[in-house]
C-alpha cells in the first residue's frame, strides 16, 4: 500500500519537477555561454584580435 501511495505522489509531481529541472539546466547553460563569450572577448581584446560579430 505504501508503494502505491508513493508512486501516485511521484506521478503527480513528476511533470512539475522535470519542468523545473529543465528550466534550471537551460539557465545554467545560458550563464555558461555568457561567461565563455565574455572571456573570449576579453582574451581577443588583450591580444588585439577584433571580436566576431554574432
Secondary structure, 3 states (H helix, E strand, C coil): CHHHHHHHHHHHHHHHHHHHHHHHHHHHHHHHHHHHHHHHHHHHHHHCCCCCCC
